[in-house]
Amino acid sequence: MKKTNEQIAMTVSRNTIIGNVALFIFKLIAGIVGYSMAMVSDAIHSLSDIISTVIVMIGIKMANKEEDDEHPYGHERFESVAAIILAGILVATGIGIGVKGLQTLFSGDYSSIIVPGTIALVAAIVSIVVKELMYWYTRKAAKVIDSDALMASAWHHRSDTLSSIGSFIGILGAQIGYPVMDAVAALIISFFIIKVGVDIFKEAVSKMTDTAADKETQEKIYQIALSHEHVLGVDKLKTRKFGNRTYIDIEIKVDGNISLYESHDIAQDVHDAIEEEILNVKHCMVHVNPDSDKTLSIPKKD
């Protein structure tokens, strides 16, 4: 039996939570035993991944609820809310890691920094591989079901990959005679985490403020409408994002002398074609305007 979008998202989220719990424990132990601040920071990032995935699961669960009296247009925007919360967690995590790295750098006493052990280096390599696999796994599912929240979760995994690459560089640098590199790596990690958080926030906000669909989608809608043999033109097209779905309002021009029944059928054909060919249409409204050049004038009553 084919899985629903919600079931796909929940399966992916549960699998990545299991992986992140294992990674968090491994990296935290490796960071403590191996005396690596960068690896401990990396472990904290994996912990934030677990929390954020739970938030994503809640957001997707709420977004897939049926319309009700309080939300007659549905709940899809809850996915964007989940993405915004996730962005906040990422930014806060990045700032915390960055502050710790700056404190070490500005202390000026690098001689007290303990050179990280080999276990921390191994943990960084394992994390890079696992988190990159999680990124592609989650990204693929997010594209299949067109989920903002799941895509945000995928980028959180990618930010963890960047975090682990920074850890690897810092630990390796410290081992070859530059102990301060561990702190520098933590600072670089914080920058990438904050950047990903800001990008996710901007994308989620744009989908909660009635941003229009992209130009390619709008052009496709125009072509679908104009492909109907009785549509003489498109007077107006408005689109707006609603979470990961789209509202479409289009005004088409038809012969003004045809019957109301015929114009209704044309509008219905255009409506059905748009909803069939455009992904994730929440609602499509087709308004019919008479072509003034082909409209018979109605005599006024005396």
N, C-alpha and C positions, 0 to 999 in steps of 0.2 A: 504494500500500500504506500502511495506517495506521501511523503511527509509535508506538513504545512510549513509555512515560513517560520512560524513561532517554534515549532518542534525542531527545525533545523538550527535556529538560533540558540535554543536551550541546550541541544546536544553539543554544539561547538563550545558554548560557554562552560558547560560542566567539564568537558574534557580539558579545556585550558586551565580551569581552576585546579584540577588534580595535578597537572603539570607544574603550575606555579607554586603550589604548596610544597611539592618535592624540591623545586628549585630554590625556594626561599630558605628551607631548612638547610639544604646543602651549601648554599652560598653564605648563609649566616655563620655556620660552623666553620667553613673555609676561611671566612674573613676574620673570625675571632682567633682561630688556631694559627692562621697564617699572618696575623698582625697587619691586615690590610684595611685601611679606612675606605678605600675605593670599593672593595668587595663588600664590606658591610653596607655601604651606601647602595650598592647594586642590589643587595638582598632586600633592603627597605623598599626599593623600587619594585621588586617582585611582589612584595607584600601589598603595595598599593595596587598592583595588577589584580590581585585576588579581590580586593575591596571593590575596585572599579568594575570588574566583571559581574559581581553580584548586583551592583547598581544597574548595569546594562540589562541583566536578566529581568530585574524588576521593571525597568522602563519598557522593554519589549513586551512583557506580559501585560502591562497596562495599555500599551499602544494597540494591542490586538483585541481589546475588549469591544463588544458591540456598542453601537450608539445607544444612548439612553436619554431620558428627559433632561438631565443636566448637561449632557454633551451630545446634542442632536447631530453634530457634524463629525462625531467620532473622537478617538483618543490618540490619533497618530502622533501628535506633537509631544506626547510623553517621551517618545524616543529622543527627540531633540533636548528635552529637559534632562534626560539621563546623560546625554553627551555633554551638556554644559556642566553638570555635576562632576563628570569624569574629567573634564578640562580643568576644573578647579582643583581637583585632587592632584593632577599632574603638575600644575603650576606650584602648588604648595609644596609638593615633594621636591621639585627642582630647586625652589628657593632654600628649603632646609638643607639640602645637600650642598648647595653653593655657599651658604653662610659658613658651614663647617669647613669647607675647603679654604675659604678666604681667611678664616681664623688661623688655620695652620700656616698659610702662606705669609700672613702679616706678622706672625709671631717672631719670625726671623731665626728661630732656633731649630734648624733642620737636623742638627746632629742628634736630637732626641728621637727623631723618627725612626722607628724600627723597620728594617727592610722586610717586606712581605715574603712569606714562604712559598714554596713551589705549589702547595695545595691551593693557594689563592689563584695562582696562574692557571692551574688545571680547571678550577671552577669557572674562571672567566671564559675559557675556551668552550666548555660544556654549555654554558649559558648562551654564548653567541649562537651556537648551532641550534639549540632547542628553541630559543626565542625567535629566531628567524623562521624556523619551521612553523611555529605557532602563528607568526605574522601572515605567512602565505596561506595557511590553513583557514584562519579566520577571515582574511581578506577575500578569499574565493567564495566563502559562504555569504559574506556581506554583499558581494556583487550579485550573487544568485538571487537573493531575496531583497536586494536594494535597501539595506538597513543602515541608517546613519549611526545608530548606537553601536552596532556590531563592527562597522568600519572604524569607528573611534577606538573600539577595543583592539582592533587589529593594529592601529597605529601606536597604541600603548605598548603592544608587544614589540613593535619595531623600535620604539624609543628605548625599550629594555635591551634590545640588541645593540643599539648605539652606546648605551650605558655600559654594557659588558665589554665592548670594544675599547671604550675609554679606560675601563678597569684593567684590561689586558695590557694596554700601552703603559699605563701608570705603574703597574706591578713589575712589568718587564724592565721599565726604565729604572725603577728603584733597585732591582736586582743587579743591574749592570753598573751601579754606582751613582745614581741620581735619585736619592730617596724622596726628594721633594716632588718628583713626578707623580707619586701616588695622590698627593693633594691636588696637583694640577689636573690630573685626570678626573677627580671628583668635581672640579669646577667646570670642566668641559662637559661632563655628563649633565650637570645641572642646566647648562645652556640649552642642550638638545631637548631635555625633558620639558623645560618651560616653553620652548618654541612649538613643540608638538601640542602642548596644552592650549596655547594661544590660537593655533591653526584650527583645532577642533572646536574651540569656543566660537570663533568667527563663522565657521561653516554652520554650526548649529543655530546661531542667532539669525543668520541669513534665512534659514528655513522656518523661522518662527515670526518673521516680519514681512510676510507676503512678498518675498522676492520672486521675480518672474522666472519662468523656466529658461534654460539656456537658448541661445539663438538657433542652434541646430534643431532643437525640439520645436521651436516656434515655426521655423521654416517648413518642417515636416508637416505640421498641422495645416499650414497654408496649402501645401501641395495636395494633401488628402482632401481638403474641402473643394479645391479647384478641379480635382480630378473627376468630380461628379458632373455628368453631362448637362445637368440643368442649373448648375451654380455658375452665375455670370461674373461673380467677383466676391472678394472678402472686404467688407467695409471696416471691420474692427476685430482685433484679437487681443484678449487679455488672458494672461496666465498667472498663477501664483502657487508657490509651494506650500504644502500643508504637511509638515513632517517630511516623510519620504514620498508623499503622493502629490498630485497636481490637480488644481482646479482650472478649468478651461471655460472661458466665455467667448463665443465667436458670433459675429454677425455676418450672414451671407446674403448675397444679392441674387434674386431670382426674377423671372418674368412676372410683372405685376398683374397680368391678365389671367393667370391660372387660378384654379379654385383653392380654397382654404385647405381642402383635403390633400390636394397635390402638393402644396407648399409644406404641409405637415409631413408628408411622406419623404420629401426631399431632406427636410431638417432631420428626420429620424435616420435616414440613410447616412448623412454626414456624421451625426452623433455616434452611430454604431461603428462606422469606419474609424473614427478617431479613437474610440475606446478600445477597438480591436488592435490598432497599430501602434498606439502610444502606450508605453509602459506606465503602470501605477497611476492611472487617472482616477482621482477621487470622485469628480463630478464634471460633466460636460454639458454646458448650456448652449444651445444653438438658437439664435434669433434670426428671423427671416425679414429682410427688407425688400420692398418692391423696386425693381429697376425703373427709374423715372422715365427712361427713354422708351420703355416698352409697357407703360402703364396707361390705360385708358382713363381719361379724366371723368370724374363723376359729376354730373350736372347738379348744381345747387337747387334746392327746393325754393320756390317763391314764398 
